[in-house]
Amino acid sequence: MLIGVNVTSPETLELACSLEDSGHIDFVEVLVDGFAHIDPAAFREVIGDLPVGCHIMLSRFLDPEPERLDFYAGLVERWQRACGFLYVSDHIAHFVHRGRPLPTSHEADYGDWEPVIARAREWRERLGCPLALENFPSKAPGTRPQAEAYAELVERSGCEVLLDLSNAVVAELNTGEPADAWPALPGVGGRYHLAGYRESPVDPSLIIDSHDVELSARTLDLLTRAASTARPDATLVVERDANHVPDEWRADIERARAAVSAAGRLPQPRGA
């Protein structure tokens, strides 16, 4: 298993390079939205031969706009040529309501799943490569268990799951849906994320996927379970989207590496 970090802007790229220099990471995951204005060949020059995964945030493929999807498909293609992505991943969420952008992403309705399956399949085919789709950090119970819906999605769309372990724990804390249902799900085993979460400052009973604090013991326990059944070529991203304190990020990476090792799945060395 390769362990890396997310690079969301040119500013965090410098920090990722320092984490590579200290031997903490095996790859980086580029949030391609944040680098749309950057020449991917220049990015490759900065990171050398470090492997690269691709994450997409705002394709909005569930609320499709042809020009936007054309832009993102072209963006991914250009970066793929320059960087040779390990994988491409995206989100299942709504970012628009009645034509207006939403301030935050909105969870899909798992009881009205047919359009999601169709659009996921279409987006995978449009990208022309395997596509991993991330689970959502639910805030409230839905009409159907999220893991059950994703199992159907995998079977019918040809996509795989990017299992965000902390999102699964957040959903468990907010809705009661068991996070332990995810690791053995069809389509899980290749791509993983994890990050910190905390109580909402507005309502302490609500847990939010904040990506700005240290990893929880529950998330690390789930990582050990997931790592035990992960594929040999699996990737794990230790995310930070704010509070980029280098020592804290390094400590999270070290804890994640220890959790993978506890499963008897020593992290795959660079070049393996």
Backbone as a ProteinNet text record, in pm:
[ID]
protein_1_A
[PRIMARY]
MLIGVNVTSPETLELACSLEDSGHIDFVEVLVDGFAHIDPAAFREVIGDLPVGCHIMLSRFLDPEPERLDFYAGLVERWQRACGFLYVSDHIAHFVHRGRPLPTSHEADYGDWEPVIARAREWRERLGCPLALENFPSKAPGTRPQAEAYAELVERSGCEVLLDLSNAVVAELNTGEPADAWPALPGVGGRYHLAGYRESPVDPSLIIDSHDVELSARTLDLLTRAASTARPDATLVVERDANHVPDEWRADIERARAAVSAAGRLPQPRGA
[TERTIARY]
84.4	0	87.3	62	130.4	57.2	131.8	74.4	120	21.6	53.4	-31	-22.5	-99.5	-168	-269.6	-340.8	-272.9	-262.1	-206.3	-319.6	-361.4	-480.5	-450.1	-326	-287.9	-136.5	-85	60.6	129.5	59.9	118.9	141.5	44.5	60.7	155.5	182	278.4	416.5	455.4	586.5	596	489.1	488.3	495.2	423.7	429	570.1	640.9	779	867.1	843	922.1	889	763.3	724.9	787.6	805.5	878.5	1025.1	1084.3	1226.3	1253.9	1156.5	1175.3	1137	1095	1062.6	925.7	835.7	705	602.2	617.8	513.3	570.3	480.9	515.2	456.1	357.3	293.4	216.5	165.8	76.5	-51.8	-159	-286.7	-314.8	-322.5	-345.6	-495.6	-542.2	-678.8	-673.8	-712.3	-684.2	-756.3	-867.6	-937	-844.7	-765.8	-679.6	-557.7	-535	-417.2	-455.4	-578.7	-624.5	-544.8	-489.4	-414	-265	-223.9	-82.8	-51.8	63.5	110	145.5	78.9	108.4	253.4	317.4	458.9	544.6	507.9	580.5	559.7	437.3	408.7	495.5	501.3	582	729	775.5	915.3	944.8	850.1	869.2	874.7	786.7	779	867.5	934	1022.2	944.3	993.4	929.6	826.8	785.5	685.7	554.1	494.8	366.4	255.8	153.6	46.9	-89.1	-178.7	-319.2	-397.6	-517.9	-599.9	-732.3	-765.8	-895	-965.3	-1094.1	-1175.9	-1279.1	-1298.9	-1396.2	-1522.8	-1509.2	-1622.8	-1661.3	-1650.3	-1702.5	-1854	-1919.2	-2066	-2133.7	-2078.9	-2133	-2273.8	-2318.1	-2457.5	-2553.3	-2503	-2583	-2514.8	-2517.7	-2425.8	-2449.4	-2338.4	-2333.5	-2232.7	-2273.9	-2183.4	-2049.5	-2049.2	-1923	-1831.5	-1889	-1807.8	-1747.7	-1827.1	-1775.6	-1668.6	-1688.2	-1586	-1455.4	-1467.5	-1348.1	-1275.3	-1350.1	-1285.9	-1229.2	-1298.4	-1246.1	-1115.3	-1110.1	-987.5	-876.3	-912.5	-814.4	-750.8	-834.6	-784.1	-696.3	-737.2	-658.7	-519.8	-512.4	-382.9	-292.1	-348	-268.8	-230.8	-319	-287.5	-166.6	-164.2	-51.9	80	76.2	199.3	243.1	145.7	177.7	153.9	79.7	56.3	-13.1	-137.4	-209.6	-216.4	-201.9	-228.4	-376.9	-461.9	-607.1	-671.4	-800.8	-882.5	-1002.8	-1034.9	-1146	-1229.4	-1352.9	-1447.3	-1544.9	-1637.8	-1735.1	-1876.1	-1952.6	-2096.7	-2164	-2203.9	-2268.7	-2330.3	-2424.4	-2483	-2417.6	-2382.7	-2321.9	-2408.3	-2520.7	-2610.5	-2753.8	-2838.7	-2981.8	-3058.7	-3138.4	-3217.8	-3130.5	-3012.8	-2924	-2836.9	-2855.8	-2776.5	-2673.2	-2548.6	-2446.7	-2482.2	-2458.9	-2481.9	-2356.7	-2371	-2252.3	-2167.9	-2229.9	-2157.4	-2219.1	-2145.6	-2197.1	-2317.5	-2410.1	-2534.2	-2538.3	-2569.8	-2568.2	-2676.2	-2641.1	-2737.2	-2844.1	-2956.8	-3067.8	-3049.7	-3018.3	-2992.8	-3120.9	-3234.4	-3360.9	-3399.3	-3330.8	-3352.3	-3218.4	-3175.6	-3036.6	-3014.9	-3122.1	-3107.1	-3035.3	-3071.3	-3000.2	-2852.6	-2819.4	-2679.4	-2599.8	-2655.4	-2587.5	-2563.6	-2665.2	-2653	-2547.7	-2546.2	-2451.3	-2309.5	-2295.9	-2163	-2105.4	-2189.2	-2144	-2104.4	-2187.8	-2159.5	-2029.9	-2007.6	-1888	-1761.8	-1770.9	-1657.5	-1624.7	-1725.7	-1703.7	-1650	-1697.5	-1648.9	-1502.5	-1461.7	-1321.8	-1232.4	-1289.7	-1214	-1111.5	-1137.1	-1044.7	-1123.1	-1066	-1133.9	-1161.6	-1274.4	-1316	-1355	-1294.7	-1328.2	-1411.7	-1523.1	-1615.8	-1620.4	-1609.6	-1592.9	-1726.8	-1727.7	-1844.7	-1859.3	-1979.4	-2015.6	-2019.5	-1975.5	-1983	-2123	-2216.4	-2357.8	-2380.2	-2471.6	-2509.3	-2638	-2720.6	-2849.4	-2882.3	-2964.6	-3002.2	-3070.9	-3043.2	-3106.4	-3219.2	-3271.5	-3382.6	-3334.3	-3202.6	-3143.7	-2999.5	-2946.6	-2806.7	-2712.1	-2619.7	-2528	-2443.2	-2392.7	-2308	-2384.3	-2510.1	-2592.9	-2606.6	-2626.9	-2640.9	-2510.4	-2398	-2269.3	-2240.6	-2282.1	-2263.5	-2338.2	-2458.7	-2534.3	-2465.6	-2414.9	-2345.6	-2227.9	-2149	-2032.2	-2075.5	-2178.1	-2224.3	-2276.1	-2342.9	-2414.3	-2346.2	-2248.1	-2183.8	-2043.5	-1982	-1844	-1742.8	-1788.2	-1697.6	-1654	-1549.1	-1509.1	-1531.9	-1504.6	-1526.4	-1393.3	-1387.2	-1280.3	-1334	-1286.4	-1339	-1268.7	-1340.6	-1291.2	-1330.5	-1230.9	-1256.2	-1312.7	-1262.4	-1314.7	-1456.1	-1487.6	-1626.3	-1719.5	-1675.1	-1756.9	-1778.1	-1674.4	-1687.2	-1777.2	-1761.8	-1849.8	-1995.5	-2021.3	-2158.1	-2208.9	-2123.4	-2162	-2200.5	-2120.9	-2148.3	-2275.2	-2302.5	-2419.2	-2548	-2536.8	-2656.7	-2673	-2566.2	-2572.4	-2542.4	-2524	-2489	-2347.1	-2325.8	-2195.9	-2085	-1977	-1860.7	-1798.7	-1814	-1755.1	-1818.7	-1930.2	-1992.8	-1912.5	-1822.9	-1757.7	-1638.3	-1545.4	-1422.2	-1441.6	-1542.9	-1563.5	-1661.8	-1702.4	-1801.5	-1742.6	-1821.8	-1772.3	-1722.5	-1611.9	-1556.7	-1464.3	-1451.1	-1359.3	-1232.1	-1118.7	-993.9	-875.4	-900.9	-791.3	-757.4	-860	-838.2	-898.9	-817.5	-861.3	-818.4	-902.5	-871.2	-894	-832.9	-872.1	-822.6	-892.9	-861.9	-923.1	-899.3	-957.6	-1097.8	-1174.4	-1309	-1329	-1432.6	-1457.7	-1604.1	-1640.6	-1776.4	-1799.1	-1922	-1958.1	-1958.4	-1904	-1908.6	-2049.7	-2140	-2279.1	-2361.7	-2336.9	-2412.6	-2317.2	-2274.5	-2176.5	-2224	-2354.9	-2404.7	-2380.4	-2342	-2314.1	-2163.7	-2118.1	-1976.6	-1952.1	-1847.7	-1817.4	-1681	-1673	-1551.5	-1461.4	-1382.5	-1314.9	-1177.7	-1110.9	-978.2	-876.1	-889.1	-797.8	-747	-775.8	-730.2	-673.2	-615.1	-549.4	-650.1	-599.7	-682.6	-734.6	-858.2	-915.3	-874.4	-881	-851.2	-949.1	-1075	-1175.4	-1139.7	-1096.9	-1058.3	-938.1	-840.6	-721.7	-755.3	-847.2	-891.8	-957.2	-1039.9	-1105.4	-1002.3	-898.1	-791.6	-723.1	-695.3	-631.9	-719.6	-849.3	-940.5	-942.3	-949	-953.9	-824.1	-711.7	-582	-565.2	-632.9	-617.7	-673.8	-764.1	-824.7	-795	-706.9	-675.1	-592.9	-602.3	-521.6	-374.3	-284.8	-142.4	-105.3	-180.6	-149.6	-234.2	-290.2	-378.9	-303.5	-380.7	-326.7	-408.3	-341.1	-405	-358	-453.3	-421.6	-456.3	-358	-378.2	-401.6	-525.8	-566.4	-556	-517.3	-530.6	-573.8	-682	-728.7	-710.9	-675.6	-650.6	-562.2	-512.4	-425.4	-306.6	-235.4	-124.6	1.3	-5.1	111.4	197.6	319.5	398.7	416	446.8	468.8	341.3	226.4	99.3	67.7	93.9	67.6	160.6	287.7	382	336.2	289.8	244.7	125.7	32.6	-81.6	-36.2	59.2	111.1	175.7	250.7	316.4	213.5	106.6	1.7	-70.1	-93.9	-158.9	-69.7	58.8	151.4	155.2	150.5	148.9	20.9	-93.1	-220	-219.6	-158.4	-146.9	-55.6	54.2	146.9	82.7	-6.4	-74.6	-162.2	-201.5	-282.1	-194.9	-63.2	27.9	50.1	11.7	27.4	123.3	250.7	350.6	335.1	345.1	331.1	428.9	378.1	458.1	567.7	693.1	799.5	792.9	853.1	860.5	922.8	863.2	918.6	879	800	761.2	650.3
-120	0	124.1	212.7	340.8	440.7	520.7	621.4	758.9	848.5	981.2	1088.1	1208.3	1322	1391.1	1471.3	1549	1683.9	1721.8	1851	1930.4	2036.4	2109.2	2243.8	2288.2	2418.5	2422.1	2517.7	2529.6	2546.5	2607.7	2628	2494.5	2402.1	2273.5	2180.9	2211.5	2131.8	2139.9	2256.2	2272	2185.6	2182.5	2099.6	1951.9	1912	1772	1732.6	1822.7	1792.9	1773	1849.7	1831.5	1699	1654.5	1524.7	1410.8	1431.8	1331.7	1328.4	1445.9	1453	1384.8	1391.3	1329.2	1181.2	1129.4	987.4	950	1047.7	1018.7	971	1009.2	976.3	901.9	825.2	746.3	804.2	892.5	954	1076.9	1153.3	1264.8	1247.9	1302.3	1309.2	1455.3	1488.9	1626.9	1652.6	1757.9	1805.7	1885.8	1823.1	1879.4	2011.8	2033.3	2162.4	2277.5	2255.1	2360.3	2389.3	2306.8	2322.9	2339.1	2377.7	2389.4	2493.1	2590.5	2697.6	2666.1	2548	2510.6	2412.9	2428.6	2333.3	2202.7	2091.2	1966.2	1920.8	1957.7	1922.4	1993.6	2116.4	2189.5	2124.2	2077.5	2004.5	1879.4	1804.4	1683.2	1714.8	1825.3	1863.2	1890.6	1954	1986.3	1859.7	1763.2	1645.4	1530.2	1546.9	1441.1	1315.9	1199.9	1073.3	1025.4	1112.5	1074	1039.1	921.7	886.8	985.7	995.4	1094.4	1028.6	1053	1020	1146.9	1132.5	1247.4	1246.7	1360.7	1377.7	1498	1482.3	1588.4	1630.5	1761.1	1809.8	1863.3	1939.8	2018.8	1989.4	1864.5	1830.2	1844.6	1823.4	1830.9	1734.9	1615.1	1524	1476.3	1491.7	1458.2	1566.6	1687	1799.1	1848.2	1765.8	1785.4	1913.1	1979.7	2091.6	2050.9	2036.3	1983.8	2055.4	2188.2	2261.5	2232.5	2221.1	2192.1	2052.6	1953.1	1817.4	1807.5	1879.4	1881.9	1939.8	2046.8	2108.9	2010.2	1944.8	1853.4	1729.7	1678.9	1562.9	1599.3	1717.4	1762.7	1787.3	1842.9	1869	1739.1	1640.3	1511.1	1446.7	1455.5	1395.7	1459.3	1591.2	1659.3	1620.1	1617.5	1581.5	1433.6	1350.8	1208.5	1186.9	1257.2	1243.3	1285.5	1391.8	1445.5	1371.9	1321.1	1267.4	1117.6	1056.6	913.2	874.2	917.8	901	754.8	736.3	606.3	572.1	674.5	657	793.3	792.2	913.4	893.2	994	982.8	1110.2	1096.7	1208.4	1187.7	1280.1	1278.2	1249.9	1177.9	1167.7	1267.3	1380.5	1485.4	1586.2	1662	1771.8	1902.8	1984.5	2114.5	2228.3	2191.7	2290	2252.2	2352.3	2328.6	2429.9	2376.8	2461.6	2566.3	2522.5	2610.5	2700.7	2701	2787.3	2705.4	2752.4	2680.1	2675.7	2561.7	2545.7	2587	2639.7	2680.3	2561.5	2445.9	2323.6	2209	2100.3	1985.1	1925	1871.5	1814.4	1665.3	1582.2	1437.6	1392.6	1295.6	1238.3	1159.4	1138.9	1062.8	915.7	832.2	690.5	614.3	676.1	616.6	649.5	745.5	783.5	768.3	646.1	611.9	588.3	562.8	529.7	640	767.4	872.1	880.7	851.6	855.8	747.1	627.1	516.2	550.9	603	636.6	744.7	847.8	957.4	917.6	830.8	780.3	698.2	613.8	532.3	622.3	721.9	813.5	891.2	934.9	1012.4	925.5	801.5	709.2	688.3	665.4	643.6	769.3	886.4	1013	1034.6	999.8	1014.7	912.4	797	694.1	623.6	614.2	547.1	495.9	405.4	363.2	484.5	480.9	594	543.9	602.9	570.9	684.8	650.5	750.2	744	860.7	870.8	866.8	798.8	797.7	931.2	956.5	1089.4	1087.7	1195.9	1205.9	1249.8	1157.6	1189.9	1267	1360.9	1439.3	1389.7	1318.2	1269.6	1138	1054.3	926.8	949.6	860.9	869.3	769.5	760	669	526.2	509.4	379.6	382.6	272.4	274.2	310.6	399.7	445.9	331.3	244.7	134.4	42.4	18	-65.7	-1.8	130	200.9	194.8	209.3	205	66.2	-37.9	-173	-187.8	-133.7	-137.8	-52.3	62.7	151	79.2	10.3	-61.7	-166.3	-241.1	-349.7	-297.3	-182.8	-139.5	-27.4	39.3	151.2	119.5	16.4	-14.3	70.4	155.1	235.8	156.1	201.8	145.4	249.6	212.3	302.1	358.1	489.3	549.9	555.7	466.4	458.7	561	667.2	763.5	710.2	659.3	592.1	688.3	810.6	907.2	950.8	958.4	986.4	877.5	751.6	640.1	651.8	694.6	711.2	829.7	940.7	1056.1	1017.5	942.7	898.4	807.7	721.4	633.9	715.5	817.1	899.1	981.6	1027.5	1113.3	1035.8	915.8	843.7	705.8	651	515.5	407.7	442.7	342	292.1	162.6	110.5	132.7	192.9	211.3	77.2	-21.5	-153.2	-222.1	-169.4	-229.2	-200.9	-101.7	-57	-140	-181.9	-243	-365.1	-447.1	-567.8	-547.8	-423.5	-394.6	-420.6	-470.1	-480.8	-345.3	-346.7	-223.7	-149.2	-197.9	-138.3	-222.3	-155.6	-230.3	-166.4	-65.5	-3.8	137.2	218.4	360.4	400	467.1	506.2	649.2	718	846.4	834.4	922.2	944.4	1081.2	1139.2	1273.7	1289.9	1405.7	1433.7	1489.4	1475.3	1532.2	1587.4	1668.1	1727.5	1765.2	1807.4	1854.4	1987.2	2005.6	2133.2	2242.7	2359.6	2469.2	2521.8	2491.7	2537.1	2438.8	2308.8	2203.8	2089.4	2077.6	1974.9	1831.5	1812	1677.3	1637.5	1733.7	1708	1699.5	1591.9	1573.8	1615.5	1695.1	1744.6	1693.6	1669.9	1619.1	1739.1	1781.6	1910.7	1907.4	1793.9	1780.6	1876.6	1908.1	2006.3	1967.8	1845.3	1797.6	1656.2	1604.3	1474.3	1360.9	1250.9	1132.9	1075.1	1023.4	963.1	817.2	766.9	625.6	536.7	577.8	498.3	488	597.7	593.8	502.7	509.8	426	278.6	248.2	109.2	59.6	144.2	106.8	89.6	172.4	158.1	22.6	-21.3	-151.9	-261.9	-253.8	-353.8	-347.3	-226.5	-212.2	-258.9	-228	-265.2	-416.2	-489.1	-634.9	-699.5	-628.9	-683.6	-596.9	-498.1	-408.8	-480.7	-431.6	-486	-451.4	-529.9	-498.2	-360.6	-313.3	-184.4	-70.9	-91.1	8.4	137.2	246.4	377.1	435	508.4	573.5	717.9	811.9	954.1	1002.7	1058.3	1121.4	1269.5	1313.2	1446.3	1553.7	1672	1796.5	1904	1972.1	2081.6	2217.4	2215.2	2337.9	2299.9	2402.6	2377.8	2289.4	2333.6	2254.9	2269.9	2217.5	2218.5	2098.1	2119.8	2007.1	1892.7	1923.2	1815.8	1736.3	1802.7	1732.3	1640.8	1689.9	1607.6	1486.6	1508.4	1396.1	1293.4	1340.7	1248.5	1165.8	1229	1155	1048.6	1083.8	987.5	869.5	898.2	791	701	761	680	593.7	650.1	572.8	456.8	482.2	376.8	265	302.5	201.7	119.7	183.1	111	11.6	49.5	-42.8	-159.3	-128.4	-233.7	-329.7	-278	-363.1	-467.3	-442.2	-538.9	-643.9	-634.4	-727.3	-691.4	-569.2	-522.9	-405.4	-435.6	-329.8	-240	-109.3	-20.2	-56.8	-55	-89.7	13.9	-25.6	73	138.9	260.2	331	240.7	240.6	165.3	20.5	-27.5	-169.6	-194.8
0	0	0	-96.1	-101.2	-12.2	62.4	151	104.6	85.1	35.1	100.2	44.8	94.8	-21.7	10.8	-90.3	-110	-236.3	-272.7	-336.4	-268.7	-310.4	-375	-367.1	-420.6	-436.4	-513.2	-523.1	-387.7	-291	-159.1	-86.6	-96.1	-28.2	-103.9	-230.6	-306.3	-242.6	-196.9	-133.2	-7.8	71.3	191.4	156.5	51.3	8.9	-32.7	-100.1	-139.2	-16.3	89.6	211.7	279.3	268	323.3	244.6	115.4	36.8	77.3	94	130.4	264.1	356.2	488.1	489	370.5	360.3	412.1	430.2	488.2	385.9	258.5	160.8	40.7	-23.6	-141	-269.1	-256.5	-372.2	-327.2	-422.5	-391.6	-471.2	-416.6	-487.7	-517.6	-645.2	-685.3	-698.3	-633	-655.1	-784.5	-893	-1024.8	-1045.7	-976.2	-984.7	-944.1	-840.4	-787.1	-871.8	-973.8	-1059.4	-1206.1	-1232.1	-1370.8	-1448	-1376.8	-1442	-1453.7	-1407.7	-1403.7	-1517.1	-1577.5	-1677.4	-1605.8	-1639.6	-1568.7	-1585.6	-1695.8	-1713	-1609.2	-1573.3	-1469.3	-1332.8	-1309	-1184.7	-1176.3	-1284.5	-1288.3	-1264.8	-1318.5	-1298.9	-1152.1	-1082.1	-940.8	-855.8	-882.8	-795.7	-842.1	-954.6	-1002.3	-1038.9	-992.6	-1030.2	-928.8	-837.6	-737.3	-806.8	-779	-841.4	-803.3	-889.4	-872.3	-890.6	-796.3	-812.7	-841.8	-894.5	-933.9	-858	-799.3	-733.1	-794.1	-822	-880.3	-776.3	-762.3	-665.8	-730.7	-836.1	-884.5	-1029.2	-1071.5	-1204.1	-1209.3	-1093.2	-1083.7	-1180.5	-1193.4	-1294	-1260.7	-1136.1	-1105.1	-1152.1	-1171.3	-1222.1	-1348.8	-1453.5	-1566.1	-1645.3	-1676	-1769.1	-1875.9	-2001.8	-2104.4	-2112.7	-2105.8	-2117.2	-1998.7	-1879.1	-1761	-1771.2	-1812.7	-1823.2	-1932.4	-2042.4	-2146.9	-2091.6	-2013.3	-1955.7	-1864.7	-1776.1	-1680.4	-1749.1	-1848.2	-1920.6	-1990.9	-2050.7	-2115	-2015.5	-1898.7	-1793.7	-1744.8	-1717.5	-1671.3	-1778.3	-1902.8	-2010.9	-2019.9	-2011.8	-2019.8	-1904	-1785.9	-1668.4	-1670.3	-1722.1	-1732.6	-1823.7	-1934.1	-2026.7	-1961.8	-1883.3	-1824.9	-1699.1	-1622.6	-1489.6	-1474.9	-1568.7	-1558.4	-1429.5	-1412.7	-1286.5	-1240.2	-1110	-1048.6	-1057.8	-1048.2	-1049.9	-1071.4	-1100.1	-1108.4	-1017.8	-937.6	-843.1	-843.6	-795.5	-795.4	-679.3	-664.4	-554.9	-606.4	-527.5	-550.6	-456.7	-513.2	-434.5	-530.6	-479.4	-556.4	-512.8	-610.1	-583.6	-637.2	-699.7	-761.4	-728.1	-703.5	-683.9	-767.6	-862.8	-952.9	-1020.6	-1062.5	-1136.9	-1053.4	-922	-834.7	-757.4	-752.4	-675.3	-527.6	-463.7	-321.5	-244.4	-122.1	-44.6	-0.4	17	49.9	-30.3	-41.1	-115.5	-44.1	-122.7	-70.3	-104.7	-6.4	-25.1	-123.1	-205.7	-299.2	-223.9	-288.8	-231.3	-269.4	-171.5	-201.1	-233.4	-210.1	-249.6	-392.4	-452.4	-592.9	-663.7	-678.3	-711.8	-860.4	-933	-1075.1	-1153.1	-1135.8	-1210.6	-1173.7	-1047.9	-1004.5	-1074.8	-1081	-1148.2	-1295.3	-1360.9	-1502.6	-1525.5	-1442	-1462.2	-1424.9	-1325.1	-1290.8	-1405.8	-1465	-1579.1	-1696.4	-1724.9	-1835.5	-1810.8	-1688.5	-1656.7	-1666.7	-1618.8	-1633.1	-1780.8	-1862.4	-2005.7	-2072.6	-2029.3	-2087.1	-2053.1	-1930.7	-1890.4	-1960.4	-1994.2	-2064.1	-1978.9	-1847.7	-1756.4	-1636.6	-1556.8	-1433.6	-1344.9	-1274.5	-1191.9	-1053.7	-950.3	-811.1	-753.7	-687.9	-635.6	-483.5	-422.3	-276.8	-203.3	-89.8	-2.4	70.5	122.3	175.1	328.2	394.4	540.5	584.7	586.6	607.9	738	731.4	849.3	913.6	836.5	886.4	817.4	879.7	815.8	682.7	587.9	457.5	443.4	322.3	296.1	272.3	260.9	232.8	282.8	335.3	380.3	265.6	293	189.8	134.4	220.7	174.2	78.8	107.5	19.8	-118.1	-119.7	-246.9	-326.8	-259.4	-329.4	-384.8	-315.6	-368.5	-500.7	-508.7	-634.4	-740.5	-700.5	-794.2	-860.2	-780.2	-833.3	-935.1	-899.5	-986.2	-1119.4	-1118.6	-1237.9	-1316.7	-1258	-1327.4	-1376.3	-1319.5	-1354.3	-1279.7	-1188.5	-1106.3	-984.2	-918.2	-790.3	-681.9	-558	-444.6	-396.7	-381.6	-304.2	-162	-76.6	59.5	147.4	178.7	276.6	414.1	486.1	613.1	717.4	719.7	816.5	779.7	649.7	611.5	662.7	654.8	704.8	855.3	927.5	1072.8	1105.1	1032.1	1052.6	1030.6	923.5	896.1	1007.6	1058.4	1169.3	1292.4	1324.5	1442.8	1425.9	1303.9	1280.7	1254	1196.8	1152.8	1215.6	1270.3	1324.7	1223	1094.6	994.1	1020.3	1033	1076.4	974	1018.4	931.7	893.7	979.1	951.8	831.4	779.7	661.3	534.5	537.1	415.1	367.8	454.3	401.3	312	338.7	258.7	143.8	120.2	15.9	-123	-217.3	-355.3	-406	-477.5	-531.4	-438.3	-314	-216.7	-212.4	-195.9	-182	-249.2	-333.4	-406.3	-362.6	-332.9	-306.6	-172.4	-90.2	44	74.2	151.8	213.4	364.2	439.4	578.3	621.8	718.7	767.1	905.7	965	1095.7	1084.7	1192.3	1200.7	1340.9	1357.1	1488.5	1502	1622.6	1646.9	1576.3	1528.2	1467.3	1573.6	1544	1641.7	1664.3	1572.5	1585.1	1666.2	1646.3	1713.6	1746.4	1872.6	1908.7	1884.9	1866.3	1838	1692.5	1608.9	1467.7	1446.7	1384.2	1354.2	1210.2	1188.8	1054.5	1008.7	881.3	817.1	788.2	887.5	881.6	816.1	816.4	754	814.1	942.8	1002.4	1141.1	1184.7	1315.1	1299.1	1407.2	1398.6	1378.4	1328.2	1304	1434.8	1432.1	1552.6	1564.4	1687.4	1711.2	1635.2	1626.2	1554.6	1406.5	1346.6	1206.1	1185.4	1274.2	1260.9	1279.8	1369.5	1384.9	1256.1	1194.5	1069.4	958.1	959.5	861	873.3	993.6	1011.4	954.3	978.5	923.5	770.8	715.7	570	505.2	567.5	509.9	500	587.3	588	461.9	392.9	270.3	147.3	163.1	51.3	-54.4	-176.7	-285.2	-265.8	-323.3	-311.6	-366.8	-468.9	-530	-471.4	-352.5	-292.3	-258.7	-253.1	-216.4	-101.2	-14.1	100.1	106	107.8	118.5	258.8	327.7	458.5	431.4	447.6	400.3	507.8	460.8	536.3	438.1	470.2	385.3	453.3	581.9	657.7	776.2	845.1	960.5	919.9	817.7	763	848.5	968.3	1057.7	1021.8	972.5	922.1	1020.8	1145.9	1243.1	1269.3	1267.8	1289.6	1171.9	1051.3	932.8	932.4	965	971.7	1074.7	1189.8	1294.3	1247.7	1174.5	1120.6	1021	935.4	838.3	911	1014	1090	1158.9	1212	1275.3	1171.6	1054.3	947.9	904.4	890	848.8	953.1	1080.5	1187	1182.7	1152.1	1143.9	1028.9	916.2	802.6	840.1	905.1	947.4	1046.1	1131.3	1229.3	1163.3	1038.8	963.8	896	916.2	849.9	705.3	667.3	529.2	529.4	535.4	539.4	417.1	435.1	319.8	209.3	86.7	-29.5	-48.8	-65.2	-82.1	-219.1	-229.8	-356.9	-462	-580.5	-692.1	-696.5	-595.9	-594.5	-694.8
[MASK]
++++++++++++++++++++++++++++++++++++++++++++++++++++++++++++++++++++++++++++++++++++++++++++++++++++++++++++++++++++++++++++++++++++++++++++++++++++++++++++++++++++++++++++++++++++++++++++++++++++++++++++++++++++++++++++++++++++++++++++++++++++++++++++++++++++++++++++++++

